[in-house]
Amino acid sequence: MTTGQPRAPLFRERLTGRFAPEAAVASLPFLLGGALAALQGAAWLALPLAAFGVFGAAFFRNPARTLPDDPDAVLAPADGKVMEVGVCELADGRKALRIGIFLSVFDVHVNRAPVAGRVRGVVRSGSAYFAAFRPEAAARNVQLALELETASGARVGVVQISGWIARRIVCHAQVGEWLPRGVRYGLIRFGSRTDVLLPPEAEPRVARGARVRGGSDVIARLPGAAG
């Protein structure tokens, strides 16, 4: 499989710190409130505020990951539990191998590109906020679908899907940009789901119930890849 970069603007990764920028908004008000409550001797209030602050920071943690050496591997786009592996029919009638990953509130919510590719489309859709582990969430929840085209011409979709608590999807990638494999391109706030849509001939390398880490674990191989 060809893995070189075609002529396209290179995506600039913004999520490079130990925490996503949203961590400050999610944690600092609680931590400051907890500190003020502690100064006033109100431990009953300081402790829960501090706990919420720590949780907010932990939710937006952004750990560095070591990518596998295999350039043909399809990487997990997110941390979480594999809840679906199987061929599905897309809205346009095409078939695809879908690998769905459920992210609990305790998982890292930064999303990574599963393959290297040029962004062909960024499409928002959906209107519901079902719990992300429910089957209907994949089709009806608020979501953002990123379509990538690899150097060999394979089409790969990665879909950020909101959940019952999640209300905001962040995607920094734009049409025409080239995303390196494993690059951090966005995130979803709180419980959610991330799906990868591959050619139906792709070979899955995970099963339902498996735990995966975004950018580190291999979830599939594209058709024609060696090994």
Buried (B, 14 or more C-beta within 10 A) or exposed (E): BEEEBEEBEEBEBEBEEEBBEBBEEBBEBBBEBBBEBBEEEEEEBBEBBBEBBBBBBBBBBBEEBEBBEEBBBBBBBBBBBBBBBEEBEEEEEEEBBBBBBBBBBEBBBBBBBBBBBBBBEBEEEBEBBBBBBBEEBBBBBBBBBBBBBBBBEBBBBBBBBBBBEBEEBBBBBEEEBBBBBBBBBBBBBBBBBBBBBBBBEBEBBBEEEBEBBBBBBBBBBBBEBEE
